[in-house]
């Protein structure tokens, strides 16, 4: 049948059944076809209408139903139709006659809305339809088959399709798959629960669009009976908000993760690691080479500039974009963006087609090849500037990211670089101060420990490797008269240059007091007085210069070992006790009387004496060795004894084992460790004579000394020794009190000692030309390597050491 001739007007054209509101009615008035447009107009789904009388679709004017069989020539009229929700929809109806497959008559009825739906009390009137259609937000209305019924102007703009193209389509026919799944899942939950659903999706709504972030709300649309018949989808573009949150999160990560250590290289690498993938595809950080050598930055000259590569990172494995490995030097041509950035301190944003970048590539062909091969299209050059000093430059590149850097990206990069620069500058200052303190401390510690007759020694000093800085730990090995030796360890409370300087002053004071041959307890008393005076001096300085800390406190352990008697005498000022390991493998701590730390005052210091077998091991240490936070000082002392019991080929090996097994890789406190293996001088190397207080005894003493020197094979020093013995014995007989005792000790040097019960110590003076006496001690000083006097419980001892050629300890 010619549909144009069978229809109403002669020149009318049939509507598109897919988009227009159309229905097919057979000769019995039963609906046999139902379009998506009819579903959108009246709300009835296909299954709700097909197979039912068409008269049920009419509204209040039921008599408007026409006898279709009598309208073979076509008809047209206006009628009120019944919407599924119950309200009336006024529409123009037009019928087109045709034949079905069996040859029976049927009619295609086209409905065109003549005016908006009849307003209901809860609706705002005709403007509601216009408001929805013109809404700038993407708003969509879907039926329970997830097909679009309506779309706002915002939805049309976002999807890049007209409302006619959107209507009747499912989400899967419009949006990318990963978005479709989330959206349709949200619709399904709304139909099932009747509750709104909120979620976020990311993607491009159409191929030509940029990626966006959307906050999606799917809400139920209910009929007067409260049933969910449709769902409304609203999508809010939150791309800028999301990017702002990402930038804020990146800055937060920079604040918390960059500068975790006071190491310039590590700090720069942390910045590169955090930035790559989130802001740039490739990042390089270069610093002035002088910074890494502990020098202050100097003004830059003309021409190309060489910078030290300290960090780099890329989204590609192995960082193939880089021309230089970390630690290497990268040369930037004059007038290139990095050089301009260093000279001016200003950042810049470039495309690879910019004149500045093209000039850079011309002057640097190798770098230009990297730009071409990786498709680099956008570059930011940002200075690392802190406290008015430009420390280096960071270069950020995009080649995998589709979109170039923008002004917001440049502001973000500047903030990241500023925070990184402060952390790098802090690390630089800390490194310089730590290097200075370490150099000072190393210079104040023993540079070389001379071999001793009394002990074999090994020592270690480990500076703290944390932000607290160096401490004031020290050790010393001091030779004393009579072949004895003093072993000292100490610890100044605090860190930094002040602690190191104080340590040097205390070590010097201990050496000075040791030269006087004071007993350990008396030496600590004098040392305590010194610390008290130092605190008073610093307290006076603090009154005029606020900020100086005056809580000067130190600990010290002073131990004297005599190889002749094999006795140790020690006193401690708030210091951990020494450990002793006998040749049989027994290990214990010596229970010293607990004295207060130096500078605290209060209790007196007491000495403890004990005898040790030859070959015993003495271990002196500071609390940094045993007071590791991981296990505490009590457990640390138990571990120390366990490690000392283990056999070891040498003292140096024992030191290394203790440091390796007891300390973490980054010790939080300084450690001073001093190990000493005791020796003894037996009767074959020591001889003693009791002498009468008679000048005639001098000749006998000289003969006995000469005989013993011959037995020891020391004839080459016999004459010198006889002169020294003669002067010392004569001096003791003339000025001392009996009893008198002469002792010779054979070690690396020959030691002559004369003791008496007098307490008056002799002193050397220069005799005048016509004086008959006063030249004895002057002669002793000239003939011996060193001489001195020491107080003993029963009087005093005058001693002199005579060098023996080609003799080692």
C-alpha positions in Angstrom: 0.0 0.0 0.0 1.3 3.5 -0.8 1.6 4.9 2.7 1.7 8.5 1.5 -1.6 8.1 -0.3 -3.2 6.2 2.5 -2.2 8.7 5.2 -3.8 12.0 6.2 -2.3 14.9 4.1 -1.0 14.2 0.7 2.6 15.4 1.3 3.0 14.1 4.8 6.0 11.8 5.5 6.1 8.9 7.9 7.9 9.5 11.2 10.9 7.5 12.3 9.5 4.7 14.5 12.7 4.5 16.6 12.4 8.1 17.8 8.8 9.2 17.3 5.9 8.2 19.7 4.2 5.5 17.5 2.0 2.6 18.0 0.5 -0.1 15.7 -3.1 -1.1 16.3 -4.8 -4.1 14.5 -8.4 -4.2 13.2 -9.7 -5.3 16.6 -8.2 -2.3 18.4 -5.4 -4.3 20.0 -1.9 -2.8 20.3 0.6 -4.9 18.3 3.6 -2.4 18.2 5.1 0.1 20.6 8.1 2.4 19.9 10.7 3.8 22.3 9.2 7.3 21.7 5.8 6.1 22.8 7.5 4.6 25.9 9.1 8.0 26.6 5.8 9.8 26.0 3.5 7.7 28.2 5.9 5.7 30.4 4.5 2.3 29.4 7.0 -0.4 28.4 6.6 -2.6 25.4 5.4 -5.5 27.5 2.9 -3.4 29.3 1.0 -2.4 26.2 1.4 -4.9 23.4 -1.6 -7.3 23.3 -3.9 -5.0 25.1 -6.8 -2.8 23.8 -5.7 0.7 22.6 -8.8 2.2 24.3 -6.9 1.8 27.7 -4.5 4.5 26.6 -7.2 7.2 26.4 -7.7 9.6 29.1 -10.9 11.2 30.5 -12.5 11.6 27.0 -13.0 8.0 26.3 -15.5 8.8 23.6 -12.5 10.1 21.6 -11.7 6.6 20.5 -12.4 6.5 16.8 -13.7 3.6 14.9 -10.4 2.9 13.0 -11.9 0.5 10.4 -14.1 3.4 9.2 -11.1 5.7 8.9 -9.5 4.1 5.9 -8.8 7.4 4.4 -6.8 8.4 7.5 -7.8 10.6 10.3 -6.3 13.1 12.7 -7.5 14.6 16.0 -6.4 15.8 19.3 -7.0 13.6 22.4 -5.9 13.3 26.0 -3.8 10.1 26.6 -3.3 8.4 30.0 0.3 8.4 31.3 1.5 5.4 33.3 1.7 7.7 36.4 -1.9 8.6 36.0 -1.8 12.1 34.7 -3.1 13.2 31.2 -0.9 13.9 28.2 -2.6 16.0 25.4 -1.4 14.9 22.0 -2.3 15.0 18.3 -3.1 11.6 17.0 -2.6 10.7 13.3 -3.4 7.3 11.8 -1.8 5.7 8.7 -3.5 2.6 7.3 -1.5 -0.5 6.2 -1.8 -4.3 5.9 -0.2 -6.8 8.3 1.6 -9.9 7.2 -1.7 -11.9 6.9 -3.3 -9.2 4.8 -5.4 -7.8 7.6 -5.8 -4.1 8.2 -3.7 -2.3 10.8 -3.0 1.3 11.6 0.2 3.2 12.5 -0.8 5.8 15.1 1.6 8.7 15.6 1.2 10.8 18.7 2.7 14.3 18.9 2.5 16.2 22.2 0.6 19.5 21.8 1.5 21.0 25.2 3.4 20.0 28.3 1.8 17.5 30.6 -1.0 18.6 32.8 0.6 20.2 35.9 0.3 18.4 39.2 0.2 20.1 42.5 3.8 19.1 43.4 5.2 20.4 40.0 6.4 23.9 39.3 4.4 24.3 36.0 5.6 24.5 32.4 9.0 25.9 33.4 10.1 22.6 34.9 10.3 21.0 31.4 12.4 24.0 30.1 14.6 23.9 33.2 15.4 20.3 32.7 16.1 20.7 28.9 18.3 23.7 29.5 20.1 22.5 32.6 23.9 23.0 32.1 24.7 20.0 34.3 24.7 16.6 32.6 21.4 15.1 33.7 19.9 12.0 32.2 16.6 10.1 32.7 16.6 6.3 32.3 13.8 3.7 32.4 14.0 0.3 34.1 15.6 -1.2 31.0 18.5 1.3 31.4 17.5 3.2 28.2 17.8 7.0 28.0 14.5 8.8 28.0 15.7 12.4 28.3 19.0 14.3 28.4 19.7 17.9 29.5 21.7 20.4 27.5 24.7 19.6 29.8 24.5 15.9 29.0 24.3 16.7 25.2 27.4 18.9 25.5 29.4 16.4 27.6 28.5 13.3 25.5 29.0 15.1 22.2 25.7 13.8 20.8 22.3 15.3 20.3 19.4 14.3 22.5 17.8 12.5 19.5 21.0 10.4 19.3 21.0 9.7 23.0 17.3 8.8 23.5 16.5 5.1 23.6 20.1 4.1 23.9 21.7 2.3 26.9 24.8 3.5 28.6 26.8 0.7 27.0 26.0 2.3 23.6 27.4 5.7 24.6 30.2 5.5 27.2 33.4 3.5 27.4 33.0 0.0 29.0 34.6 0.7 32.4 32.3 3.7 32.9 29.2 1.7 31.7 29.7 -1.1 34.2 29.8 1.3 37.2 26.9 3.4 35.9 24.5 0.5 35.1 25.5 -1.2 38.4 24.5 2.0 40.2 21.1 2.0 38.3 20.5 -1.6 39.2 21.1 -0.9 42.9 18.7 2.1 42.8 15.9 0.0 41.2 16.6 -2.8 43.8 16.9 -0.7 46.9 15.2 2.6 46.1 18.2 4.4 47.6 20.3 7.0 45.8 23.8 5.8 44.7 27.0 8.0 44.7 30.2 7.1 43.1 33.1 8.5 41.0 34.1 7.6 37.5 37.0 8.6 35.3 37.3 8.6 31.5 36.6 10.3 28.3 32.8 10.6 27.5 33.7 10.5 23.8 37.0 10.0 21.9 37.7 13.6 21.2 37.3 14.7 24.8 40.0 14.9 27.5 39.9 12.6 30.4 37.6 13.9 33.2 36.6 12.9 36.7 32.9 12.8 37.4 31.0 12.6 40.7 27.9 10.6 39.6 24.6 10.5 41.5 21.9 8.1 40.5 18.5 8.9 42.1 15.1 7.1 42.0 12.1 8.8 40.2 8.9 7.5 41.8 5.3 7.6 40.7 2.4 8.7 43.0 2.2 5.2 44.3 5.9 5.4 45.5 7.2 2.9 42.9 10.6 3.5 41.3 9.7 3.8 37.6 12.8 5.7 36.3 16.2 6.8 37.5 17.9 10.2 37.2 21.6 10.3 36.6 23.5 13.5 37.4 27.2 13.8 36.6 29.2 16.6 38.1 32.6 17.4 36.5 35.1 17.4 39.4 38.2 17.3 37.2 39.7 20.5 38.6 38.8 19.6 42.1 40.4 16.1 41.6 43.6 17.7 40.1 43.7 20.1 43.0 43.5 17.3 45.5 46.2 15.4 43.6 48.5 18.4 43.7 47.8 18.8 47.5 48.5 15.1 48.1 51.7 15.4 46.1 52.8 18.4 48.1 51.9 16.6 51.3 54.0 13.6 50.3 56.9 15.9 49.4 56.6 17.5 52.9 56.6 14.1 54.7 59.0 12.1 52.5 61.5 14.5 51.1 64.3 15.2 53.6 63.8 12.1 55.6 67.6 12.0 56.0 70.2 14.7 56.2 71.8 13.5 53.0 71.8 15.8 49.9 71.8 13.0 47.4 69.1 11.0 49.1 66.9 14.1 49.5 67.2 14.9 45.8 66.4 11.3 44.9 63.3 11.3 47.1 62.0 14.4 45.3 62.6 12.7 41.9 60.9 9.5 43.0 57.8 11.2 44.3 57.4 13.5 41.3 57.8 11.0 38.5 54.5 9.5 37.3 52.5 12.1 39.2 53.7 15.3 37.6 56.4 14.4 35.1 57.6 11.4 33.1 61.3 12.2 33.6 63.0 14.2 36.3 66.7 15.1 36.8 68.2 17.0 39.7 71.6 18.6 39.3 73.6 20.4 42.1 76.6 22.7 42.1 79.7 20.5 42.5 81.1 22.7 45.2 78.2 21.8 47.5 79.1 18.1 47.4 82.7 19.1 48.4 81.6 21.0 51.5 82.2 24.4 49.9 80.0 27.5 49.7 78.4 28.2 46.3 80.4 30.7 44.3 79.1 33.1 41.6 78.7 31.4 38.2 80.7 32.7 35.2 80.0 33.0 31.6 79.6 30.1 29.2 78.6 26.5 29.8 78.1 25.2 33.3 78.9 21.8 34.6 76.6 20.4 37.3 76.8 17.2 39.3 73.9 14.8 38.7 72.6 13.7 42.1 69.2 12.2 41.3 67.1 11.2 38.3 64.0 9.1 37.8 61.7 8.1 34.9 58.5 6.2 34.2 60.6 4.0 31.9 62.9 1.3 33.4 66.5 2.2 33.6 66.0 6.0 33.0 66.9 5.8 29.3 66.2 9.5 28.7 69.3 10.5 30.8 72.7 11.4 29.3 74.4 11.1 32.7 74.5 8.6 35.4 74.0 9.8 39.1 77.3 11.1 40.3 78.4 12.2 36.9 78.8 15.7 35.5 76.3 17.1 33.0 77.4 20.1 30.9 74.7 22.6 29.9 75.5 25.1 27.1 75.4 28.8 27.6 71.9 30.4 27.2 70.2 27.0 27.7 67.2 27.1 30.0 69.0 25.4 32.9 71.9 27.9 32.7 69.4 30.8 32.6 67.6 29.3 35.5 70.8 29.1 37.6 71.9 32.6 36.7 68.5 34.3 37.3 66.9 32.0 39.9 63.7 31.9 37.9 61.8 28.9 36.6 60.6 28.5 33.0 58.0 26.5 31.0 58.8 25.3 27.5 57.4 23.3 24.6 60.1 21.5 22.5 59.3 23.9 19.6 60.2 27.0 21.6 63.1 29.0 20.4 65.0 28.5 23.6 64.7 24.7 23.5 65.5 24.6 19.8 68.7 26.6 20.4 69.5 24.3 23.3 69.1 21.2 21.0 71.3 22.8 18.3 74.1 23.3 20.8 73.6 19.9 22.3 73.0 17.3 19.5 73.1 14.3 21.8 70.4 15.7 24.0 68.4 16.7 20.9 68.4 13.1 19.8 66.9 12.0 23.1 64.2 14.6 22.7 63.3 13.2 19.3 63.5 9.5 20.1 61.3 9.7 23.2 58.9 12.3 21.9 59.5 14.9 24.6 57.0 17.7 24.1 56.9 19.7 27.3 59.7 20.8 29.7 59.9 22.7 33.0 63.1 24.0 34.4 63.0 24.9 38.1 65.7 26.2 40.4 66.5 24.7 43.8 66.9 27.9 45.7 67.0 28.2 49.5 67.9 31.1 51.8 68.9 33.3 48.9 71.3 30.7 47.4 70.7 28.8 44.1 71.9 25.2 44.9 71.0 23.6 41.6 68.3 23.0 39.0 65.6 20.4 38.4 64.4 19.5 34.9 60.9 18.0 34.5 59.9 16.4 31.2 56.7 14.9 29.7 56.7 12.5 26.8 54.3 9.7 27.8 51.7 12.1 29.2 49.5 13.4 26.4 49.0 16.9 27.7 51.7 19.5 28.1 52.6 21.2 31.4 50.4 24.2 32.3 50.9 27.2 34.6 49.4 25.2 37.5 51.9 22.5 36.9 54.7 25.1 37.0 53.5 26.6 40.3 53.4 23.1 41.7 56.9 22.3 40.5 58.2 25.5 42.0 56.7 24.6 45.4 58.1 21.1 45.3 61.5 22.5 44.3 61.4 25.1 47.1 60.7 22.5 49.7 63.3 20.2 48.3 65.9 23.0 48.3 65.3 23.7 52.0 65.9 20.1 52.8 69.0 19.9 50.6 70.4 23.1 52.2 69.7 21.6 55.6 71.5 18.5 54.6 74.4 20.6 53.2 74.7 22.6 56.4 74.5 19.4 58.5 77.1 17.7 56.4 79.5 20.6 56.6 79.0 20.9 60.4 79.3 17.2 60.9 82.5 17.1 58.7 83.9 19.9 60.8 83.0 18.3 64.1 84.3 14.9 62.9 87.6 16.5 61.8 87.9 18.3 65.2 87.1 15.1 67.1 89.5 13.0 65.1 92.2 15.6 65.7 91.5 15.5 69.4 91.5 11.7 69.7 94.8 9.7 69.7 96.2 9.7 66.2 98.7 6.9 67.1 98.8 4.7 70.2 102.5 3.9 71.0 103.4 0.3 71.8 103.4 -0.4 75.5 105.3 -2.9 77.7 102.3 -3.4 79.9 99.5 -4.1 77.3 98.7 -4.8 73.7 95.8 -2.5 72.7 93.2 -2.1 69.9 90.6 0.6 69.7 87.7 1.8 67.7 85.8 5.1 67.5 82.4 5.1 65.7 80.7 8.5 65.3 76.9 8.7 65.5 75.2 8.6 62.1 71.9 10.3 63.0 70.7 13.9 62.8 71.8 14.3 66.5 75.4 14.6 65.2 78.7 13.6 66.8 79.0 13.1 70.5 81.8 13.6 72.9 83.1 10.1 73.4 86.9 9.6 73.7 89.6 7.1 74.7 93.2 7.3 75.5 96.2 5.2 76.4 98.7 7.0 78.6 102.1 5.6 79.5 103.0 6.0 83.2 106.2 5.6 85.2 107.3 2.2 86.3 106.2 0.6 83.0 102.6 1.1 84.0 99.8 2.3 81.7 96.6 4.2 82.1 93.5 3.3 80.0 90.8 6.0 79.8 87.4 6.2 78.2 84.9 9.1 78.6 81.7 10.5 77.3 80.6 14.1 77.2 76.8 14.3 77.3 75.5 16.1 74.2 76.3 16.3 70.5 77.9 18.6 68.0 80.9 20.9 68.0 80.5 21.9 71.6 80.6 18.3 72.8 83.7 17.6 70.7 85.5 20.7 72.0 84.7 19.8 75.6 85.9 16.3 75.0 89.3 17.7 73.8 89.6 19.8 76.9 88.9 16.9 79.2 91.2 14.5 77.4 94.0 17.1 77.7 93.3 17.6 81.4 93.4 13.8 82.0 96.8 13.5 80.3 98.1 16.4 82.4 96.8 14.9 85.6 98.1 11.5 84.6 101.6 12.9 84.2 101.5 13.9 87.8 100.9 10.2 88.6 97.8 10.8 90.6 95.8 7.8 91.8 92.6 7.2 89.8 90.3 8.5 92.5 92.3 11.7 93.0 92.5 12.3 89.3 88.7 12.1 89.0 88.4 14.6 91.8 90.5 17.1 90.0 88.7 16.4 86.7 85.4 17.0 88.4 86.6 20.3 89.7 87.6 21.2 86.1 84.2 20.4 84.7 82.6 22.5 87.5 84.8 25.4 86.5 83.9 25.0 82.8 80.2 25.0 83.7 80.6 28.2 85.7 82.4 29.8 82.7 79.7 28.8 80.3 77.1 30.0 82.7 78.6 33.4 82.8 78.7 33.4 78.9 75.1 32.4 78.8 74.1 35.4 80.8 75.4 37.7 78.1 74.6 35.4 75.1 71.2 33.6 75.6 71.0 30.2 73.9 74.2 28.7 75.3 73.5 25.4 77.1 75.4 25.1 80.4 74.4 21.5 81.4 78.0 20.2 81.0 78.1 16.7 82.3 80.6 13.9 81.4 81.4 10.4 82.5 84.8 8.9 82.7 86.6 5.6 83.6 90.3 5.7 84.6 92.2 2.4 84.9 95.9 1.9 85.8 97.6 -1.4 85.1 101.0 -2.3 86.6 102.7 -5.2 84.7 105.1 -5.9 87.6 102.4 -6.6 90.2 99.7 -7.5 87.6 97.3 -5.3 89.5 94.6 -3.0 88.1 93.3 0.0 89.9 90.3 1.8 88.5 87.8 4.5 89.5 84.6 5.6 87.6 82.6 8.8 87.4 79.1 7.6 86.3 80.6 5.3 83.6 79.8 1.7 82.8 82.2 -0.8 84.5 85.1 -2.4 82.6 84.9 -6.1 81.5 87.7 -8.6 82.2 88.1 -11.8 80.3 90.7 -14.2 81.8 92.9 -16.5 79.6 90.6 -19.4 80.7 87.6 -17.8 79.1 85.8 -16.4 82.2 84.3 -13.0 81.7 82.8 -10.6 84.2 82.3 -6.9 84.9 84.3 -5.4 87.7 82.0 -4.0 90.4 83.4 -0.5 90.8 82.1 1.9 93.4 79.5 4.0 91.6 80.7 7.6 91.5 78.7 10.5 90.2 79.2 11.9 86.7 81.7 14.7 86.3 80.1 18.1 86.9 77.3 16.7 89.1 79.2 16.8 92.4 78.2 15.0 95.6 79.7 11.6 96.4 83.5 11.1 96.5 85.2 8.8 94.1 86.6 5.5 95.3 89.2 3.2 93.6 88.9 -0.5 93.2 92.0 -2.8 92.9 92.2 -6.4 91.6 94.8 -8.7 90.2 94.6 -10.2 86.7 96.5 -13.1 85.2 98.9 -12.4 82.3 97.1 -12.4 79.0 93.8 -11.2 80.4 91.6 -9.0 78.2 90.4 -5.6 79.6 87.5 -4.0 77.8 86.6 -0.3 78.3 83.7 1.2 76.3 81.1 4.0 76.3 77.4 3.5 76.7 76.8 3.8 73.0 78.1 0.3 72.5 75.7 -1.4 75.0 72.8 1.1 75.2 71.3 0.3 71.8 67.6 1.2 71.8 66.7 -2.1 70.3 67.5 -4.1 73.4 68.5 -1.6 76.2 71.7 -1.3 78.3 71.1 -4.4 80.5 70.7 -6.7 77.6 73.6 -5.0 75.8 76.0 -5.7 78.6 75.0 -9.4 78.6 75.7 -9.5 74.8 79.0 -7.8 75.3 80.2 -10.5 77.7 79.0 -13.2 75.3 80.9 -11.6 72.4 84.1 -11.2 74.5 84.1 -14.9 75.4 84.3 -15.9 71.8 87.9 -16.7 70.6 89.4 -14.3 68.1 92.7 -14.2 66.1 93.5 -10.7 67.2 92.3 -7.7 69.3 91.5 -5.8 66.1 89.3 -8.7 64.9 87.5 -8.7 68.3 86.9 -4.9 67.9 85.4 -5.4 64.5 83.2 -8.3 65.6 81.9 -6.2 68.5 81.1 -3.2 66.3 79.5 -5.3 63.6 77.4 -7.5 65.9 76.3 -5.1 68.6 75.6 -1.9 66.6 73.0 -1.0 64.1 74.0 0.3 60.7 73.1 3.8 61.8 74.2 4.1 65.5 72.3 6.9 67.3 75.2 7.6 69.7 79.0 7.7 69.5 80.9 4.6 70.5 84.4 4.5 71.9 85.9 1.0 72.5 89.3 0.2 74.0 90.6 -3.4 74.3 93.9 -4.2 76.1 95.7 -7.6 76.5 97.8 -7.5 79.6 101.4 -8.5 79.8 103.6 -9.0 82.8 107.2 -8.2 83.7 108.5 -11.2 85.7 111.5 -11.5 88.2 113.9 -12.0 85.3 113.2 -8.4 84.2 112.8 -6.7 87.6 115.4 -6.5 90.4 115.2 -4.6 93.7 117.8 -3.6 96.4 117.2 -2.3 99.9 119.9 0.4 100.6 121.1 1.9 103.9 121.0 5.6 104.3 124.8 5.9 104.0 126.8 7.8 101.3 129.1 4.7 101.2 126.1 2.7 99.8 126.3 4.6 96.5 129.4 2.8 95.3 127.8 -0.6 96.1 124.7 0.3 94.3 126.6 1.2 91.2 128.5 -2.1 91.3 125.2 -4.1 91.6 123.6 -2.2 88.8 126.6 -2.8 86.5 126.6 -6.5 87.2 122.8 -6.8 86.4 123.2 -4.9 83.3 125.9 -7.2 82.2 123.6 -10.2 82.9 120.9 -8.5 80.7 123.4 -7.8 78.0 123.1 -4.0 78.3 126.8 -3.1 78.6 126.3 -0.2 76.1 124.1 1.7 78.6 126.0 0.6 81.8 128.0 3.9 82.2 124.9 6.1 81.7 122.9 4.0 84.1 125.6 4.1 86.8 125.7 7.9 86.6 121.9 8.1 86.9 121.7 5.6 89.8 124.6 7.4 91.6 122.8 10.8 91.4 119.3 9.4 92.4 120.7 7.4 95.3 122.8 10.3 96.5 119.8 12.6 96.3 117.7 10.2 98.3 120.3 9.7 101.0 120.9 13.4 101.3 117.3 14.7 101.2 115.1 11.6 101.8 114.2 9.4 104.8 115.0 5.8 105.2 114.2 3.1 104.2 115.7 3.4 100.7 115.0 1.1 97.8 116.5 0.8 94.3 114.6 -1.0 91.5 115.6 -1.7 87.9 112.9 -2.6 85.3 113.8 -3.9 81.9 111.3 -3.1 79.2 111.5 -1.2 76.0 113.6 1.2 78.1 115.6 0.7 81.2 113.8 2.2 84.2 115.7 3.2 87.3 113.6 3.9 90.5 114.8 5.1 93.9 112.1 5.2 96.6 112.3 6.6 100.2 109.8 7.4 102.9 110.1 11.2 102.6 107.3 13.2 101.2 109.3 16.2 99.8 109.5 16.0 96.1 112.8 17.2 94.5 112.8 19.8 91.8 115.4 20.7 89.2 117.2 24.0 89.4 120.0 25.6 87.4 123.3 25.8 89.4 125.4 29.0 89.2 129.1 28.9 88.1 130.7 28.6 91.5 128.0 26.4 93.1 129.3 23.0 94.4 125.9 21.2 94.1 122.6 21.5 92.4 123.6 19.7 89.2 122.4 16.2 90.0 118.9 16.3 88.6 120.0 18.4 85.7 122.4 15.6 84.8 119.7 13.0 85.2 117.4 14.9 82.9 120.2 15.1 80.3 121.2 11.4 80.4 117.6 9.9 80.5 114.8 10.1 78.0 112.4 11.2 80.7 112.3 11.4 84.5 109.9 12.3 87.2 108.6 11.7 90.7 105.5 10.2 92.0 103.9 10.0 95.4 103.4 6.6 97.0 101.5 5.5 100.1 104.8 5.2 102.0 106.6 8.3 100.5 107.9 9.1 97.0 109.7 7.5 94.1 112.1 9.3 91.7 112.4 7.5 88.4 114.3 7.9 85.1 114.0 6.0 81.8 117.2 5.3 79.8 116.8 4.5 76.2 118.1 1.1 74.9 119.2 1.2 71.2 117.3 -1.0 68.8 114.9 -2.3 71.5 111.1 -2.5 70.9 108.4 -3.3 73.5 
